[in-house]
């Protein structure tokens, strides 16, 4: 039995006591204080501030025994002078007192409490009207299943280039690595959406822009890798024994110097005439009503085909895997999953949400595992490469090599343990059950 | 899961108080703890404000047919759950007598508890019975409270001989003085002169204390309502010694 969280309106503790027939005893009186926004609300941190207060209570029966615990949370979401208030009841069951827990739950629901699976802070920020994904790369098609595929894709691509453009300033300033990440995600989604619907556009133009998008994306890859690696170095330090913790400093210095150079290249790219010209050409192309042989196909049919093919590719690649398969083969499945995920996200509004969400949820879990596996694989290789680069010109390389070797073994172990999980999850994802869900979704 | 049984042939020696307070100490130290009240008087159950059961589940439990997990109740303290006393415990010997292997039946009852408990503390009823024998056999450590009197020592010797005669070997026995009042000469003499060959006598002892009696009023362990009292400190000391034996 797990704890449950309820969003409240006009909640009264006296009414709760009267309904449930238990006495409330306050154990902790909280104070209102600022809380950090969770990772998924990260892009909002400059605009939104959250204050939280938590009071803790016990519900006591006639023997003086606690039968259920209750935390009351009050949250203030503040932004640009406006304040939005929310309150929540968190009910914590106690073993052997399920009946009493149900009574308390009924008392909370009787006062209009609505259960939420979200964390109170996330719930409050969203209810206050702030969407972190508005600033990210997620774009959905409009709910027009009968519209021509090319028109719908064009609309998605215009919105994605707008997102990429909105991130340019942050990329140039380089105050936060997330700007470059979001910029790249918008480009990758564009490339993916465009490639998936090959037949929707004239072949020559399709090939031209596909290559341009790929090229542009590739030119930002090293800078992103370095951002990720610089962040990871802190975690690596924690993994190393105390005596080795400073031995990777040469690698850190090397990465920071490299990042500086790469950032200069990206500044050059974004300010270049070449990039400006590409955007003009791209917008121009997206503004024209040109259609390939499948451009006029209903978007629902076209999207169904894309989803079916993307899943079939995962099944095909997934079936080939066994314990001895190289990491590159698992990576293939990962790429296939990314494509399917984008397709599911883009076209979510035109399919039944129940099936679409169920498949997306499973896919998300699989992607997390595939991502971790690939990260360990790549991190290990790159660690050794960066160590080699950083060691050039050093007189005493022994400590650096030892620390690097220690971490490489550690990453290898992580990769092996993740690998097993990955293979199991791939097996589960290519099962008849998921296939049936996708079939039901696109029928 | 380790098993600590708190047991004495004699009644009224502070056995239940010890079981309750040692369980509290175990839970406070971070161990996930289950206190199992085998005594039909249900005093441990009372101390935690839990209602005793009246559903005769022990008969089924002896046969391995009862879901004991479903009977467990959370106490008001973190890491501490209780399996409340059942009125049918009074007939445990009858149930065990009809079982093929009574000692194994008790051991299997402990094994059937599936929660991730680090330790189960049994509050065993007094007297030498099939149940107490089964609990002694299942336990890793047997904690025996002794009132510092000659009669109490004699009963303790009886217990140790009983264990030897019945080949109860795998349990470590930890004796400790309980309700000790060092103002009384007889208590001082017994405590200073006591020696046991077959069991370990703990250095800490539980003093005669009004705080222990007040547990009935507060209905919680001494450590919860009077954490700095001599009694609470003593139970803490006894618990640390038992951990070393466990």
Interface residues (C-beta under 8 A of the other chain):
Chain A: X58 X63 X64 X65 X66 X94 X95 X96 X97
Chain B: X48 X49 X50 X51 X71 X72 X73 X74 X76 X81 X219
